[in-house]
């Protein structure tokens, strides 16, 4: 049974509504995880390290789609809550067009500078050819990748989160099958992994575009004629800047992680962090999926000035985040041995390094969920400034500061511990902002 944004949300109804978005985020993580799994086991340690070195570039650019989706959807949801469906559809259509145009622009720019980017990131003579090969192929699918991020959010606004789940699941399964064929069977290495990824991205990005253009679309959202909305674009980009900041900062921090690890542990350190990052994508994806699923509800209730439901959603979200954080931290520590062996069981030293890193890194799941929700909560309330502040401090300032300091004191274990310390510092900021602005938005 379809759940409407205007309904009252019990725990059961809230979980049923956000669950598809959570699964979508997990499946979205499959791209790089499956690529890494096959490349590590079938192509070797150097191509695997090269993949992890260049992949943050695509996450940075792809995050623009997430920014437009998060920032634009908050405005569209609020507009729907105010009862102006026609304007909401024009905003939605304009968002799709702008995202596609930006994707094409970055494809052209990336093809020109991909080798320079790889060198800048620290690729040595062994890794550089692998980085360039993987990068050139991945750039082809970039516009579809950005649209996939965009539509993941807007499917929720359209009250069709299960359609998002279906499309993303189909894309994820396609990626797994083609990775097996191209990398495992045909032995095409990084090139095969990249080709498998972009073909799955075409499904994830272009299939929803076709749906929203078609006559079978029976949702509130349709792609219609629109004009250029400069004010909306600025507001959407500002409102979604926290999501962009989170992804860009995470990618920048990944680059710094790799540089630190190259100095301390060489290729083994980069490879170990690659595995940790993959596991973190899934675990953090649960929090991101929840935030993505609940944000349109919050924005709708805010637009409808339903303060009772805002309080209800805020209280339930904090409890859910706490429980999930405890479960994931425990699960991450207990499963470290198995997860490390799946990716690095062929090399004992690399396995030990990866297992230890996974166990220490898992502590951060106790704290990061609250920061992810807090940032998304302010985005849904159309306060992009506060949302961006949380993301900027959490994902960039605190992480880089701690990442540069702790390894001096604790060595490589300081690198694994840095994320937890940064999340604890960010949680103090998140809690302060939520308390300070409680009377403005009436969620407490």
Secondary structure, 3 states (H helix, E strand, C coil): CCCCCCCCCCHHHHHHHHHHHHHHHHHHHHHHHHHHHHHHHHHCHHHHHHHHHHHHHHHHHHHHHHHHHHHHHHHHHHHHHCCCHHHHHHHHHHHHHHHHHHHHHHHHHHHHHHHHHHHHCCCCHHHHHHHHHHHHHHHHCHHHHHHHHHHHHHHHHCCCHHHHHHHHHHHHHHHHHHHHHHHHHCCCHHHHHHHHHHHHHHHHHHHHHHHHHCCCCCCCCCCCCCCCCHHHHHHHHHHCHHHHHHHHHHHHHHHHHHHHHHHHHCHHHHHHHHHHHHHHHHHHHHHHHHHHHHHHHHHHHHHCCCHHHHHHHHHHHHHHHHHHHHHHHHHHHHCHHHHHHHHHCCCHHHHHHHHHHHHHHHHHHHHHHHHHHHHHHHHHCCCHHHHHHHHHHHHHHHHHHHHHHHHHHHCHHHHHHHHHHHHHHHHHHHHHHHHHCHHHHCCC
